[in-house]
Amino acid sequence: MKIGVNQFYKNVDCPREFVCAHCGAHVYVIDIKDKRVKYCSAACEKQYWRDKSKADAAYKKRSREKVIGMRNYSAKDMAIKLYKEKKEAEEMDWKERKDG
């Protein structure tokens, strides 16, 4: 028997089985009213969305930029800056080897 779960999952088999996308548990669904297709429980689905939103959070992206110190640089300027810093570090390394 086929059921419509939501706009993304139409004509899904009623007795069905799947592996939870978050924890990897094997799930076997036999109830027609049970609409689960991807996660074994509400807790797994909630944790998935929590992890995803934390990874995409604006404050995390800002903190990464602050650590690198390149918030106001374009991609090209950032590449040039990194190249110059790398060259300076190599020159300092050569000077230390020469002196030592």
N, CA, C and O atoms as a GROMACS GRO file, in nm:
protein
  400
    1MET      N    1   0.084  -0.118   0.000
    1MET     CA    2   0.000   0.000   0.000
    1MET      C    3   0.090   0.125   0.000
    1MET      O    4   0.188   0.131   0.073
    2LYS      N    5   0.054   0.223  -0.081
    2LYS     CA    6   0.132   0.346  -0.092
    2LYS      C    7   0.061   0.459  -0.017
    2LYS      O    8  -0.061   0.470  -0.021
    3ILE      N    9   0.141   0.543   0.053
    3ILE     CA   10   0.084   0.658   0.124
    3ILE      C   11   0.164   0.784   0.088
    3ILE      O   12   0.280   0.776   0.049
    4GLY      N   13   0.098   0.901   0.101
    4GLY     CA   14   0.166   1.028   0.080
    4GLY      C   15   0.209   1.084   0.214
    4GLY      O   16   0.124   1.111   0.300
    5VAL      N   17   0.338   1.102   0.235
    5VAL     CA   18   0.390   1.149   0.363
    5VAL      C   19   0.391   1.301   0.365
    5VAL      O   20   0.333   1.362   0.455
    6ASN      N   21   0.457   1.363   0.269
    6ASN     CA   22   0.461   1.509   0.258
    6ASN      C   23   0.489   1.546   0.113
    6ASN      O   24   0.480   1.460   0.025
    7GLN      N   25   0.522   1.672   0.088
    7GLN     CA   26   0.542   1.715  -0.051
    7GLN      C   27   0.664   1.651  -0.116
    7GLN      O   28   0.672   1.644  -0.238
    8PHE      N   29   0.758   1.604  -0.036
    8PHE     CA   30   0.879   1.544  -0.090
    8PHE      C   31   0.868   1.393  -0.104
    8PHE      O   32   0.932   1.334  -0.191
    9TYR      N   33   0.790   1.331  -0.018
    9TYR     CA   34   0.774   1.185  -0.019
    9TYR      C   35   0.630   1.150  -0.051
    9TYR      O   36   0.545   1.150   0.038
   10LYS      N   37   0.603   1.119  -0.178
   10LYS     CA   38   0.469   1.077  -0.220
   10LYS      C   39   0.478   0.932  -0.264
   10LYS      O   40   0.581   0.888  -0.316
   11ASN      N   41   0.370   0.859  -0.244
   11ASN     CA   42   0.364   0.718  -0.282
   11ASN      C   43   0.475   0.636  -0.217
   11ASN      O   44   0.553   0.569  -0.285
   12VAL      N   45   0.481   0.644  -0.084
   12VAL     CA   46   0.579   0.567  -0.008
   12VAL      C   47   0.515   0.437   0.038
   12VAL      O   48   0.398   0.437   0.078
   13ASP      N   49   0.589   0.328   0.032
   13ASP     CA   50   0.535   0.199   0.077
   13ASP      C   51   0.502   0.206   0.225
   13ASP      O   52   0.575   0.267   0.303
   14CYS      N   53   0.390   0.142   0.264
   14CYS     CA   54   0.349   0.150   0.405
   14CYS      C   55   0.437   0.063   0.494
   14CYS      O   56   0.501   0.118   0.583
   15PRO      N   57   0.444  -0.067   0.477
   15PRO     CA   58   0.546  -0.135   0.558
   15PRO      C   59   0.682  -0.107   0.492
   15PRO      O   60   0.714  -0.164   0.388
   16ARG      N   61   0.760  -0.021   0.554
   16ARG     CA   62   0.887   0.019   0.493
   16ARG      C   63   0.997   0.014   0.598
   16ARG      O   64   0.971   0.012   0.718
   17GLU      N   65   1.120   0.014   0.550
   17GLU     CA   66   1.234   0.017   0.641
   17GLU      C   67   1.338   0.114   0.585
   17GLU      O   68   1.352   0.131   0.464
   18PHE      N   69   1.411   0.176   0.678
   18PHE     CA   70   1.515   0.272   0.639
   18PHE      C   71   1.616   0.282   0.751
   18PHE      O   72   1.595   0.231   0.861
   19VAL      N   73   1.727   0.347   0.723
   19VAL     CA   74   1.831   0.370   0.822
   19VAL      C   75   1.826   0.517   0.861
   19VAL      O   76   1.820   0.604   0.774
   20CYS      N   77   1.827   0.546   0.990
   20CYS     CA   78   1.820   0.683   1.040
   20CYS      C   79   1.939   0.763   0.988
   20CYS      O   80   2.053   0.718   0.995
   21ALA      N   81   1.911   0.882   0.936
   21ALA     CA   82   2.016   0.966   0.877
   21ALA      C   83   2.107   1.027   0.982
   21ALA      O   84   2.218   1.070   0.950
   22HIS      N   85   2.063   1.031   1.108
   22HIS     CA   86   2.147   1.091   1.212
   22HIS      C   87   2.226   0.987   1.291
   22HIS      O   88   2.348   0.996   1.301
   23CYS      N   89   2.157   0.888   1.347
   23CYS     CA   90   2.225   0.792   1.435
   23CYS      C   91   2.257   0.659   1.368
   23CYS      O   92   2.338   0.582   1.421
   24GLY      N   93   2.196   0.630   1.252
   24GLY     CA   94   2.226   0.506   1.181
   24GLY      C   95   2.145   0.386   1.227
   24GLY      O   96   2.176   0.273   1.187
   25ALA      N   97   2.042   0.408   1.309
   25ALA     CA   98   1.959   0.297   1.356
   25ALA      C   99   1.872   0.245   1.242
   25ALA      O  100   1.826   0.322   1.158
   26HIS      N  101   1.850   0.114   1.240
   26HIS     CA  102   1.764   0.051   1.140
   26HIS      C  103   1.619   0.060   1.188
   26HIS      O  104   1.588   0.015   1.299
   27VAL      N  105   1.531   0.117   1.106
   27VAL     CA  106   1.392   0.140   1.147
   27VAL      C  107   1.299   0.064   1.053
   27VAL      O  108   1.315   0.068   0.931
   28TYR      N  109   1.200  -0.006   1.111
   28TYR     CA  110   1.097  -0.075   1.034
   28TYR      C  111   0.962  -0.017   1.073
   28TYR      O  112   0.922  -0.026   1.188
   29VAL      N  113   0.891   0.044   0.976
   29VAL     CA  114   0.764   0.112   1.003
   29VAL      C  115   0.650   0.030   0.944
   29VAL      O  116   0.652  -0.006   0.826
   30ILE      N  117   0.549  -0.001   1.029
   30ILE     CA  118   0.435  -0.078   0.981
   30ILE      C  119   0.303  -0.001   0.992
   30ILE      O  120   0.205  -0.037   0.927
   31ASP      N  121   0.300   0.105   1.072
   31ASP     CA  122   0.177   0.182   1.094
   31ASP      C  123   0.156   0.282   0.980
   31ASP      O  124   0.249   0.350   0.938
   32ILE      N  125   0.032   0.290   0.929
   32ILE     CA  126  -0.001   0.382   0.820
   32ILE      C  127   0.013   0.527   0.866
   32ILE      O  128   0.052   0.613   0.786
   33LYS      N  129  -0.018   0.555   0.991
   33LYS     CA  130  -0.015   0.692   1.042
   33LYS      C  131   0.126   0.740   1.075
   33LYS      O  132   0.148   0.860   1.096
   34ASP      N  133   0.221   0.649   1.080
   34ASP     CA  134   0.360   0.685   1.110
   34ASP      C  135   0.424   0.742   0.984
   34ASP      O  136   0.439   0.671   0.884
   35LYS      N  137   0.461   0.869   0.987
   35LYS     CA  138   0.510   0.938   0.868
   35LYS      C  139   0.663   0.945   0.859
   35LYS      O  140   0.717   1.016   0.775
   36ARG      N  141   0.733   0.873   0.945
   36ARG     CA  142   0.880   0.880   0.943
   36ARG      C  143   0.936   0.819   0.815
   36ARG      O  144   0.894   0.711   0.772
   37VAL      N  145   1.032   0.889   0.754
   37VAL     CA  146   1.098   0.838   0.635
   37VAL      C  147   1.250   0.854   0.640
   37VAL      O  148   1.322   0.788   0.566
   38LYS      N  149   1.300   0.942   0.729
   38LYS     CA  150   1.443   0.971   0.730
   38LYS      C  151   1.507   0.955   0.868
   38LYS      O  152   1.622   0.911   0.878
   39TYR      N  153   1.435   0.990   0.975
   39TYR     CA  154   1.489   0.985   1.111
   39TYR      C  155   1.408   0.889   1.196
   39TYR      O  156   1.288   0.873   1.178
   40CYS      N  157   1.478   0.823   1.291
   40CYS     CA  158   1.411   0.723   1.375
   40CYS      C  159   1.323   0.788   1.482
   40CYS      O  160   1.224   0.728   1.524
   41SER      N  161   1.359   0.909   1.526
   41SER     CA  162   1.280   0.974   1.632
   41SER      C  163   1.287   1.125   1.615
   41SER      O  164   1.365   1.177   1.536
   42ALA      N  165   1.203   1.194   1.691
   42ALA     CA  166   1.203   1.340   1.688
   42ALA      C  167   1.333   1.394   1.744
   42ALA      O  168   1.380   1.500   1.702
   43ALA      N  169   1.392   1.323   1.840
   43ALA     CA  170   1.518   1.367   1.900
   43ALA      C  171   1.631   1.369   1.796
   43ALA      O  172   1.711   1.462   1.793
   44CYS      N  173   1.637   1.267   1.710
   44CYS     CA  174   1.740   1.262   1.606
   44CYS      C  175   1.721   1.374   1.505
   44CYS      O  176   1.817   1.438   1.462
   45GLU      N  177   1.596   1.397   1.467
   45GLU     CA  178   1.568   1.504   1.371
   45GLU      C  179   1.602   1.640   1.430
   45GLU      O  180   1.659   1.725   1.362
   46LYS      N  181   1.567   1.661   1.556
   46LYS     CA  182   1.596   1.788   1.624
   46LYS      C  183   1.746   1.810   1.634
   46LYS      O  184   1.794   1.922   1.610
   47GLN      N  185   1.821   1.706   1.668
   47GLN     CA  186   1.966   1.717   1.679
   47GLN      C  187   2.029   1.749   1.544
   47GLN      O  188   2.124   1.827   1.535
   48TYR      N  189   1.975   1.688   1.437
   48TYR     CA  190   2.026   1.715   1.302
   48TYR      C  191   2.009   1.863   1.269
   48TYR      O  192   2.103   1.927   1.221
   49TRP      N  193   1.890   1.918   1.293
   49TRP     CA  194   1.865   2.059   1.260
   49TRP      C  195   1.945   2.151   1.351
   49TRP      O  196   1.990   2.257   1.307
   50ARG      N  197   1.964   2.113   1.476
   50ARG     CA  198   2.043   2.194   1.569
   50ARG      C  199   2.189   2.202   1.522
   50ARG      O  200   2.248   2.310   1.519
   51ASP      N  201   2.246   2.087   1.485
   51ASP     CA  202   2.384   2.084   1.436
   51ASP      C  203   2.400   2.166   1.310
   51ASP      O  204   2.497   2.239   1.294
   52LYS      N  205   2.303   2.154   1.219
   52LYS     CA  206   2.310   2.226   1.092
   52LYS      C  207   2.301   2.376   1.114
   52LYS      O  208   2.376   2.452   1.053
   53SER      N  209   2.210   2.420   1.201
   53SER     CA  210   2.194   2.564   1.222
   53SER      C  211   2.315   2.622   1.296
   53SER      O  212   2.353   2.737   1.272
   54LYS      N  213   2.375   2.543   1.385
   54LYS     CA  214   2.495   2.592   1.454
   54LYS      C  215   2.612   2.605   1.358
   54LYS      O  216   2.690   2.700   1.369
   55ALA      N  217   2.624   2.513   1.265
   55ALA     CA  218   2.734   2.520   1.169
   55ALA      C  219   2.719   2.639   1.076
   55ALA      O  220   2.819   2.699   1.034
   56ASP      N  221   2.594   2.675   1.043
   56ASP     CA  222   2.569   2.785   0.950
   56ASP      C  223   2.550   2.919   1.020
   56ASP      O  224   2.521   3.019   0.955
   57ALA      N  225   2.567   2.923   1.151
   57ALA     CA  226   2.538   3.045   1.227
   57ALA      C  227   2.631   3.159   1.186
   57ALA      O  228   2.750   3.138   1.160
   58ALA      N  229   2.575   3.279   1.182
   58ALA     CA  230   2.652   3.396   1.139
   58ALA      C  231   2.764   3.427   1.236
   58ALA      O  232   2.873   3.468   1.195
   59TYR      N  233   2.739   3.410   1.367
   59TYR     CA  234   2.843   3.443   1.465
   59TYR      C  235   2.963   3.351   1.449
   59TYR      O  236   3.076   3.393   1.476
   60LYS      N  237   2.942   3.226   1.407
   60LYS     CA  238   3.054   3.135   1.385
   60LYS      C  239   3.137   3.182   1.266
   60LYS      O  240   3.260   3.181   1.270
   61LYS      N  241   3.068   3.225   1.159
   61LYS     CA  242   3.139   3.271   1.041
   61LYS      C  243   3.219   3.396   1.073
   61LYS      O  244   3.332   3.412   1.027
   62ARG      N  245   3.159   3.486   1.152
   62ARG     CA  246   3.230   3.609   1.190
   62ARG      C  247   3.354   3.576   1.273
   62ARG      O  248   3.459   3.636   1.254
   63SER      N  249   3.341   3.481   1.365
   63SER     CA  250   3.455   3.449   1.451
   63SER      C  251   3.568   3.388   1.368
   63SER      O  252   3.685   3.412   1.397
   64ARG      N  253   3.534   3.308   1.267
   64ARG     CA  254   3.638   3.253   1.180
   64ARG      C  255   3.711   3.365   1.107
   64ARG      O  256   3.833   3.362   1.094
   65GLU      N  257   3.635   3.464   1.060
   65GLU     CA  258   3.696   3.576   0.989
   65GLU      C  259   3.784   3.658   1.083
   65GLU      O  260   3.890   3.706   1.042
   66LYS      N  261   3.742   3.674   1.209
   66LYS     CA  262   3.821   3.751   1.304
   66LYS      C  263   3.953   3.681   1.333
   66LYS      O  264   4.057   3.745   1.343
   67VAL      N  265   3.948   3.549   1.345
   67VAL     CA  266   4.070   3.473   1.374
   67VAL      C  267   4.168   3.488   1.259
   67VAL      O  268   4.288   3.509   1.280
   68ILE      N  269   4.117   3.478   1.138
   68ILE     CA  270   4.203   3.493   1.021
   68ILE      C  271   4.240   3.640   1.002
   68ILE      O  272   4.348   3.670   0.951
   69GLY      N  273   4.153   3.732   1.044
   69GLY     CA  274   4.178   3.874   1.032
   69GLY      C  275   4.160   3.927   0.892
   69GLY      O  276   4.228   4.021   0.850
   70MET      N  277   4.069   3.867   0.818
   70MET     CA  278   4.053   3.905   0.678
   70MET      C  279   3.908   3.936   0.643
   70MET      O  280   3.864   3.905   0.532
   71ARG      N  281   3.836   3.995   0.732
   71ARG     CA  282   3.696   4.022   0.707
   71ARG      C  283   3.676   4.118   0.590
   71ARG      O  284   3.580   4.103   0.514
   72ASN      N  285   3.765   4.217   0.574
   72ASN     CA  286   3.746   4.322   0.475
   72ASN      C  287   3.818   4.296   0.344
   72ASN      O  288   3.831   4.387   0.262
   73TYR      N  289   3.866   4.175   0.322
   73TYR     CA  290   3.938   4.144   0.199
   73TYR      C  291   3.851   4.066   0.103
   73TYR      O  292   3.768   3.985   0.144
   74SER      N  293   3.869   4.092  -0.027
   74SER     CA  294   3.803   4.010  -0.128
   74SER      C  295   3.883   3.880  -0.143
   74SER      O  296   3.989   3.865  -0.081
   75ALA      N  297   3.833   3.789  -0.223
   75ALA     CA  298   3.902   3.661  -0.240
   75ALA      C  299   4.041   3.682  -0.302
   75ALA      O  300   4.138   3.617  -0.261
   76LYS      N  301   4.050   3.772  -0.399
   76LYS     CA  302   4.179   3.798  -0.464
   76LYS      C  303   4.277   3.863  -0.366
   76LYS      O  304   4.393   3.823  -0.357
   77ASP      N  305   4.229   3.964  -0.292
   77ASP     CA  306   4.315   4.032  -0.194
   77ASP      C  307   4.361   3.936  -0.085
   77ASP      O  308   4.475   3.944  -0.038
   78MET      N  309   4.271   3.845  -0.045
   78MET     CA  310   4.305   3.748   0.058
   78MET      C  311   4.417   3.656   0.009
   78MET      O  312   4.510   3.625   0.083
   79ALA      N  313   4.407   3.612  -0.117
   79ALA     CA  314   4.509   3.524  -0.173
   79ALA      C  315   4.644   3.596  -0.180
   79ALA      O  316   4.748   3.537  -0.149
   80ILE      N  317   4.642   3.723  -0.220
   80ILE     CA  318   4.766   3.801  -0.227
   80ILE      C  319   4.827   3.817  -0.089
   80ILE      O  320   4.948   3.801  -0.071
   81LYS      N  321   4.742   3.848   0.010
   81LYS     CA  322   4.790   3.868   0.147
   81LYS      C  323   4.853   3.739   0.202
   81LYS      O  324   4.960   3.743   0.262
   82LEU      N  325   4.786   3.627   0.180
   82LEU     CA  326   4.840   3.499   0.227
   82LEU      C  327   4.972   3.466   0.159
   82LEU      O  328   5.065   3.416   0.222
   83TYR      N  329   4.981   3.495   0.030
   83TYR     CA  330   5.105   3.469  -0.045
   83TYR      C  331   5.220   3.552   0.012
   83TYR      O  332   5.330   3.502   0.031
   84LYS      N  333   5.193   3.681   0.038
   84LYS     CA  334   5.296   3.769   0.093
   84LYS      C  335   5.341   3.723   0.231
   84LYS      O  336   5.461   3.723   0.261
   85GLU      N  337   5.244   3.683   0.315
   85GLU     CA  338   5.279   3.635   0.449
   85GLU      C  339   5.364   3.509   0.442
   85GLU      O  340   5.457   3.491   0.520
   86LYS      N  341   5.330   3.422   0.347
   86LYS     CA  342   5.407   3.298   0.331
   86LYS      C  343   5.550   3.329   0.288
   86LYS      O  344   5.645   3.271   0.340
   87LYS      N  345   5.565   3.422   0.193
   87LYS     CA  346   5.698   3.462   0.146
   87LYS      C  347   5.780   3.522   0.260
   87LYS      O  348   5.898   3.489   0.276
   88GLU      N  349   5.718   3.610   0.340
   88GLU     CA  350   5.788   3.672   0.453
   88GLU      C  351   5.834   3.566   0.553
   88GLU      O  352   5.946   3.574   0.605
   89ALA      N  353   5.749   3.468   0.579
   89ALA     CA  354   5.784   3.362   0.673
   89ALA      C  355   5.902   3.280   0.620
   89ALA      O  356   5.991   3.243   0.695
   90GLU      N  357   5.901   3.253   0.489
   90GLU     CA  358   6.012   3.178   0.429
   90GLU      C  359   6.142   3.256   0.437
   90GLU      O  360   6.248   3.200   0.465
   91GLU      N  361   6.134   3.388   0.411
   91GLU     CA  362   6.254   3.471   0.419
   91GLU      C  363   6.310   3.474   0.561
   91GLU      O  364   6.432   3.465   0.580
   92MET      N  365   6.222   3.486   0.659
   92MET     CA  366   6.267   3.486   0.799
   92MET      C  367   6.333   3.353   0.833
   92MET      O  368   6.434   3.348   0.904
   93ASP      N  369   6.276   3.244   0.781
   93ASP     CA  370   6.332   3.112   0.806
   93ASP      C  371   6.472   3.101   0.746
   93ASP      O  372   6.562   3.046   0.809
   94TRP      N  373   6.490   3.152   0.624
   94TRP     CA  374   6.622   3.149   0.559
   94TRP      C  375   6.724   3.232   0.636
   94TRP      O  376   6.839   3.192   0.650
   95LYS      N  377   6.681   3.348   0.685
   95LYS     CA  378   6.772   3.434   0.762
   95LYS      C  379   6.817   3.365   0.890
   95LYS      O  380   6.933   3.373   0.929
   96GLU      N  381   6.722   3.297   0.956
   96GLU     CA  382   6.755   3.226   1.080
   96GLU      C  383   6.853   3.113   1.053
   96GLU      O  384   6.944   3.090   1.132
   97ARG      N  385   6.837   3.044   0.942
   97ARG     CA  386   6.927   2.934   0.908
   97ARG      C  387   7.067   2.987   0.875
   97ARG      O  388   7.168   2.926   0.911
   98LYS      N  389   7.070   3.101   0.806
   98LYS     CA  390   7.198   3.162   0.769
   98LYS      C  391   7.276   3.205   0.892
   98LYS      O  392   7.396   3.180   0.904
   99ASP      N  393   7.205   3.271   0.985
   99ASP     CA  394   7.270   3.322   1.106
   99ASP      C  395   7.310   3.209   1.201
   99ASP      O  396   7.412   3.218   1.270
  100GLY      N  397   7.233   3.104   1.204
  100GLY     CA  398   7.254   2.998   1.302
  100GLY      C  399   7.351   2.897   1.260
  100GLY      O  400   7.377   2.803   1.335
   0.00000   0.00000   0.00000
